[in-house]
């Protein structure tokens, strides 16, 4: 953690730690105003430290090693106030020479020492690749270059390539689901993993390669000029993926990591390393969407798409204020009674110059920018408002984003809107996918239970496509499941898919859950589902999304087959849409 965020955290830590004693307050203030790295030591344990100490050592509060590990010379020295020389160990294979001073003090009734550390004027860092870089260019965890150092140092191989009329490959690599590993195993274990990844990259790639930790779970690499024109530009990425494919052992845990790599060719794509890194990272993001172990080369269309995405985000910020959103409704159809058994409302963005923009295009932007929260609240309010124009027995379902569920104010938002619109909570349903459980599962389950306590129903959407759908049904009693459209599309050609659908229908009956089949587009699909006992279907065959006022005419008479009318069940609201 760097910059003002880290300083604020450290300041908050000291405010909490020193609030019980005036003496502590004074010490805390002195620790923070000095530019030197200061720590309070008692019997080889570091009890407190200031922001400069965390910055020079690269340690985190609560995870500082003993002084004998961090600065052995200070652990053996007497607190005599004299200046000594020692070696500050930043990681397993990284250290810097420092001057230090130990002074005896009394702190919180304990006989302690105040430790002051200062780098020597000509100190340089020794890292795992045996290259020396200035400290402000170095990542304190891995000993590799940091992002700033990478952009600076990459100029040398680029200039050499230009002079020799050759080329170099700039790669960006990230570790998939790294934050999940960090949340589960902690910083010490995952920092060790980062160090081992760095070591493998250093030992695998040519000595003239430039390797950096450019972000929390990201690495940037410059490979030397490729003299052989027959060698494809993708070759370095293949070498890296092979090197990182074997498992890692960290603190008695074993990991196999998934990597995504993007790369560009310098100076062919650009002569600016900073721009090249941006290009490679854009390709890396798209590689992550492709799947495990994938690599992609940068294409200029990616830059165009990024600019387009940025423009959409700017327009999206004002779309609510300018009333550019609306809801269309798609009917849900009862296969046995012939009744319109519900509708699903899909958000539409009617842009003044671009026309109608599909949700699949703007919802990911809304989620990435945080705009999904106000947009989701608008969908909830508008769906509940329009539901009040329908008969009192009609239920309303809203498909919500995972980011809404993790928001601490989501339940209160639901309560407030129900009160504003005077909608009976028993008429409201929330549709969600199992991706919400990728967040804090315990928190999600508590949120679901509290929403259920309001009287609101919970529906699992896209059932069957995730790895853990069945386990989540055991964890939480959903009121309804919606079979994903991919199963419906495949059921006529693949008998085993039809068997899966039969099993889901049986499961629904056993657990007293309603089952809805999504994406029904052909009469053959409809007939098979009705014969299998699927109670409700949804798709273009039974009705396309239309404004609520046009909904009664949306059902094709050929599908109804003169079946008797039944009760209306209305399912409204899909933030994601189609």
N, C-alpha and C positions, 0 to 999 in steps of 0.2 A: 504494500500500500504506500502510495507516494503522494506528495503535494499536500494541498490544504486539507484533504479528507483525512490523511494520516495524522496531521498536526492536530486536527480537531479531536480525533479519537484519543490521542495521547493526552491532550489537555483534559478531556472528559475523565480519563482514567485517573489523572492526578487530582482532579476536583473531588472525585469520590474517595480516593485514598487518603486525602489530607483534611477532610472536613471536620474531624473530631478534635483537632488540636491546633492552637495558634502556631505552635512551633512547626508543625507539619505544613501548615499553609505557607509559612515563610520559606521552608525548604523547597516545597513544590514550586513556588514562584522563582526561586533562584535557579532551580534545575532547568526551567524552561527558558529563562532569558539569556542564559549563557550559550555561546556558540560551540563550546566544547562538549564532547560526549561525556556525560556524567552519570554515574551509577552509585547506589548505596549498597555496600557488600557486608554480609554477616556470615562468617564461617563458610566461605567459598560460595555462598548463595547470593545472587543478585536480587535484592528486595524491591528496589525501585530504580527507574532510569528515565532520562529525558528523551525528547524527540531526536536530538542529535545522536544519542547512543544507538537508538533503533536504526537510524539511517546509516551510520557507519558500519554497524555489525550485520545489518540485514535481517535481524531477528524480529520476532513478533511478541507482543506482551503475553505473558503466560507460558511462553515456550523457550525462554532464555536458558541456555545450558549453564552448568556450573562454571565458575571463573577458571578453574583448572583446565577446562576444555577450551574455553573461549580465549583466554590470555594466560597461559601457564606461568609466565614470568611474574605476573602480578599476583597470582595465587601463592607463589613462594616468597614474595617480597614483604618487607616490613612496612607498616604505615608510618613512614618517617618524613613524609612531605618532600622527599627528593625525587628528581626526575630520573626515570629508568627507561630502558629500551626493551621492547619485546615484539612478539609476533602475534597479531590478531588473526585468529582462525575464523574465516567467514563461512567455510564449508569444508567438506572432507578433503578437497584438493585445492583449496584457495586460501591465500593469506596475504596480509600486508604488514610491513614493519611500522611500528608506532612508538611514540613516547607516551609514558603514563606516569601518574603521580598518585600515591595513596596517602590520605590524611585521616587521622583518627577523629571520629565524631561520635556523639551519643544521639541515637535516633530511636524514638518510641521506647525509651528505657533500655535499649540494647547498646552494647559497645560495638560500634561498626566502623567501617572505613568508607570514606568518600573516594571513589575512583574517577580520575579524569584521564581521558584518552585523546591523543592528538596524532594525526598522521605525520610522519616525517616529511620534510619538504620535498624530497625526491622519491617518495614512495610510489611504487607501481604495483600492479596486481599480478599475481601468478595464477593462471587458470589451467584447466585441464587440457587445453590445446597447446600449452607451453608458449603462448604469445603474450606479450605485455601490452596492456591497454590502460589508459587513465581510468581512475576509479569511477568517474561520472559516466564512462562509456560501458561499464560492466554490470551485468546482472548479479546481484549478491547471492542468489540461490545456486546457480549453476556455474558461475565463473565465466560464462560466455559473454559475448557482447550483449548489450541491451539494444533496444530499438534505435535510440539516438546514436549509439556507437556504430551500429550496422549501417545506417544511412551515411555516416561520415566515412567509415572505412571502406565501404563498397565503391567509392570513387576510384581507388587505386587499381583494382582489377579491371574496372570498366575502362579507365584510361589506357591501360595496357592492352586491352582487347581492341580498342579503337586504333591504337598505333600499329598493332600487328594485323589489322584487318581481319580479326577473328571475332568470336562471340563467346558470351558466357550465359549461364542459365541461372536465373534468380527464382528461387522456390519459396513458397509459404506453406507451412505445415501446421495443422492443429490436431490436438488429441480429443477425440470424440468423448462426450460425457465426462469430461475431466472434473467438472464441478460436482457431479454425483460422487465420484471417487473421493474428492476433497471433503465433502460433507460427511461421508461415511467413515473415512480412515484418518482424517485430520491433515494438518499442514506438514507435520514432520514426515509422515509416510509419503505423501504425494510430492513433497519437495525432494525426497530421496529418489522418487520415480523420475522427476524432471532431470535430476543430475545424471541418472543412468541413461536416460534418453540422449542427453547431451554427450555423454561419453561414447555411446554407440555411434552417434553421428560423426564425432571427431575421429574415431578409430576406423570408420568405414570409408569416409570420403577422402579425396586427395589432400595432402598437407596444405596445399595452397587455397583450399576452400575457406570461405568465411562463414561462420556459423553464429547465430544469435538467438537468444530467447527474446522474441519480439512482443510477447504478450503473456497473459496469465497461463494459457495452455497452447501457445503458438511459438513456432520457431521460424526463423528466416535464414536462408542459405544462398550463398553464391558459389557456384561450382566453376572451376577453371575453364578457360577457353577450350572448345572442342576442336581439335586439329583435324580429326577425321570427319569429313563431310558425310560419311555414310552412317555415322552414329546419330540416332534420332534424338531430338531435344528431350524426349520423354525418358531417356535412359537414366538420368540421375534420380528421377522419382521412383523408378523401379528398384534401383539399388537401395534407396532409403527405405522403401516399404519392406524389402526383404530383410534388411538389417533390423527393423523394428518388429518383425513378425514373431520372433521368439519371445517367450514370456519373461517378465521381470520379477525379481524377488526383492521385496521391500518389507522390512520389519515382520518377517514370517508370513507375509501375504504374497500371493502370486497373481500377477496381472498379465493379461494379454490386451494390448491396446488397439484401438481402431484409429487409423489416420486418414486425413483428407489432405490432398496436396494440390496446390495451384502453382503454375509456373509461367514465366514469360522469358523471352530471349532478348538479351541486351548486346549491342545497342540497336538491334533490329526493331524491337517494339518501342523502346524509348532509350534516351541517353541519360536519363535522370534516375538514380537508384531509388529515390523516394517515390517517384511515380511508378517505377517498376515494382516496388513492394506493394503499392496499392493495387496494381494490375494483378499481381500474383494472388493477393488476398481475395480479390473478387472471384478469380477462378477457383480458389480454395473453397469459398462458400458454396459455389455451384457444385463442386465435387462432393461436398458434404450432402447435398440433396440427392446426388446420384446413388450413394450407398457406401458400404464399407470398402476400405482399401482403394478408393478411386482417386484418380488424378486427372486434372484438366489443364489444358493450355489456355492462356488468356486469348480472347478474341475481342476485337474492337466493338463488336455489338454488345459485349458486356458493359463497356463504358457507357454506351448509349442507353442501355437498360437502366443502369445506375442513375443516370441523369433523369431519365423518365420517372423512375421511382421517387427521386427527390422532389420532382415537380408535383407528383401526385400527393406526396406527404404534405407539401405546403398547401395545396388546394383542399386536402382532406381536413386540415385544421379549421377551415372556415365553412365547411360543408354543412355542419349542423346549424351554425348561425344563419346561413342563407337558405335553410329549409330545402336542401337538395336531396334529402333521403325520403324514401317512401317504402311501403310494404306491399308486396304482391302475395297472393294466397293460392296454394296448390291443394286440391282436395285429397282427402284420405277416404278410401272407398271400402265398404263392407262387402266381402265376397259372398256372404250368405243371404243378406237381406236386400241388397241392392241400394242401400242408403249411402249418402255421403257421410262417412263416419268421421270426418275431420278435415282440417286443412292445415297446411304448414305455410307460414308467412316467411317470405324471403326478402331481405333488405335489398333495395335498389338505390344506386347513386346516379342521379340524373345530372350529369355535369353540363354546365351551360355551353361549353364549346366542344367537349369530347363526346357528348351524348351519354347513353347509358353505359356505365362501367360495371362489369360483373363483380360480384363479391369475392370470387376467387382471386381477383387481381388486387383489390384494395384492402381486404381484411387482413392479409399478412402484414401489410404496411401499417395498418392500424394497431396490430398486436405488437409489432417491433417498436413503434413510437409511443405506445401507451395510450393512444387515442381510442383503443378498443373499449376502455372503461366508460367514457361519456357516450360513445356510440352504442355500446351495449345497454346502457341505462336508457337511451332514447328508444331502442327497440322494445325493451321491457315496458316502458310507459305507454308507447304508442300501441303495442299489441293489446295491452290491458284496456286501454281506452276504446279501441275498436271492438274488443270483445263485448263490451257493454251494449253494443248495437245488435248483438246476437241473442238468441233465447237464453234464459237463465241456466239451462242445463248444459250449455256448451262449455267444454274445458279448453283452456288456452295453454299451449306449450311453447316455451322460449328456449332456443338453443343458445347456450352461453359459452363464452370462451373460458379456457382454463385460467387465464389471467384474472377474470372476474371472480372466480372461486377463491383464489389466493388473496384477493383484496380483503382487508379486514372489515371494510364497511359494506360488504356485499349483502349480508343478511338484512342489515338496517335499510339498505336501499330497497330491497324487496318489500319490506314492511311498509316503508314510506309510500311507495308507489301503489301498493294495494289499498292503503288508506286514502290516497289521493283519488284513485279511480273508483273506489268503493267496489272493487271486484272481490267476490268471495274467494278466499285462498284455496278452497277445494277445487276451484275451476282453473287453477294455474298449475302448469307442468313445466319442469326445466329439463331440457335435453342436453346431455353431455357425452363426451367420448372418454375413453379410458386414459387419454393423454393427461387428464387432470391429475392422475395419480403419479405422474412423473415428478410432481412437486411434493411437498411435505404430505405424505399420505395420511398421517395421523390428523393433521390440521384439516385436510379435505374431508375426512370422515366425520370430524366434529362439525364442520360447516354443513355437510349434507344432513346430519341428524338434526341440527338446529333449524334448518330450513324445513325439514319434514315436520318438525314440531309446530310450525306455523299452519300446517294443513296442506302444504304444497306437495305435489307428486314429483317423483324423480324418474327420468327415463334415460337408459343407456342407448346412445346412438352409435351407428356403424358397428353393431355387434358382430363379432366373429373375425374381424381383421387384425385385432391386437393379440399379443401373446398371453395376456392375463385376464381375458374377459370372464372366463368361468370363475376364476378365483375371486374376482371383484363381486360377482353375484353372490358368492358365499360370504364375502365381507360385509356387503351392504345390500339390503333387500330392495331392489329396484321395482318400480311399479309397472314398467314396460320396457321391452327391448325392441330395437329396430334393426332388422337384418340388413347388412350392408348390401348396396346395389351390385357389387362385384359378384356376389353369390347368385343373385337373380339373373344376371347376364350370362353366367356360365352354366346354369342349371339345365338348359335344354340340350347341351352338347356333352356334358360331363356327368354321368350318373352318380359319381361319388359326391359331387356338389349337391345334387338333389337329396342324397342321404343326409348330408350335413344339415340342410334346411329342415328335413323331417325331424332330426334330433333336436334342433333349436325349438321347433314347435312343440315337441313333447316336453322339453324342459320348461317352456312357458306355461303349459297346462299344469305341470307338476308343481311349479312354484307360484301358481295363480298370478302370472304376469301376462299382460297383453303383449301380443307380438304383431309387429308391423313389417311388411316387406317393402323396401324402398326400390325405386328405379324400375318399376314394371312398365315395359314399353311395347310388348307384343301380346296378342291374344293367347298365344301358346303358353307364355309365362303365366298369364292370368289364370288360365284353365288348370295348369299344373298346381299352382298355389291353392286354388280353391279346392281341388281334389285332395290335396294334402291337409286341408283343414286350416289353412292360414286365414285368420279372421279379417285382417285389414291389409289393403295394398295401397301403394302410392306410386305415381309415375305419370309419364306423358300419355299413356293409354287411357287413363281415367280422368285426366285433366291437367292442363298446363297452368303455371302460375298466372293469376289474373288479379286485378284489384277486387276488393271485397264486394263491391257493388255488382260485379259481373260473375261472381262465383256460382249462382244458381244455374247458369247456362253452360257451365264448364264440362259437365259429364256427357260423354258420348252415349247416345241412346242405344247403340249396338252393344255396348258393354253391360248396360243395365239388364237387358234380357227380361224386361217386365217383372223384375223381382220386386217383392213388396217393400214399401218404404219402412224405414226404421228410425230410431232416434238419431239425432245429429250429434256427432262428437267432433269438436273443432280443435285442431292442433295448430297453434299459431306461433311463428317466430323462428327463424333460423338465421343467426348472425352471419354464418359462413355462406349460406346460399349455394346456388349451383351455377 
